Amino acid sequence: MQKPNIRYSDADLAEFKSLIMDKLKEANEDLMLLKGSLSHSDDHGTDDTGRTFNMMEDGSETLSREEVAQLAARQEKFIQSLNNALMRIENKTYGICRVTGMLIPKERLRLVPHATMSIDAKNAQK
């Protein structure tokens, strides 16, 4: 009887590493844009408009900045998850469900490369 695969091959891991590196590059670029938006480094400003207009914009700007800050925090968490996935690739433990110990299907990993659980384990968690 053949023993089931307990890890992905080095070729598979290299494919996933490439995919993760691409996503990591894109995520870092997005994070830089969000941080630039928060720091007003890309701001065109309303400094030259009237005081009344600025007062009306204050509430809207605060809400928008909070939303951007939340997006930046989510993006940082996503980047950390991708970096953790790269560590699992280096350790050759990438793609192994942390609940079942079985391999996570390649299709899932291609869609969610930082996944640590199979769909069945994720659904059972709910």
Phi, psi and omega in degrees: 000135183277135179285135180293154178298132178253355175201161178281154179291164178299325178294318177297316180298323178295321177297314180294323179298317178298316179299315181294320180298319177297314180295324180293319178298312180297318180295320178294322177296316178298319180296320179297321177296317179296316179294323176297321178294321179291324183273000181063019179290340177250020185278135175268345171067164175233028183299333184264006179265169185294158182300320181299317180297317180298320180296320179292329182280339185303311181296317180295319181294320179297314179298315181297318179296322178296319179295318180294321178297320177294319177297319179297318179296319177296320181294320178297320178295319178298316179298318178297321178296320178294318178297321177296322178297321177297322177295320179294326176296314179298324179277355181063030176248007182293138175086006178260124180298128182285349179264308186267338184080002180267165178289136174282134181303142181303323182300318179295317182293330177290326179278320182230081188294347179261010181298141177241358180225149174289166178300317181300316180293321179296316179294323180292335181289333183291000000 
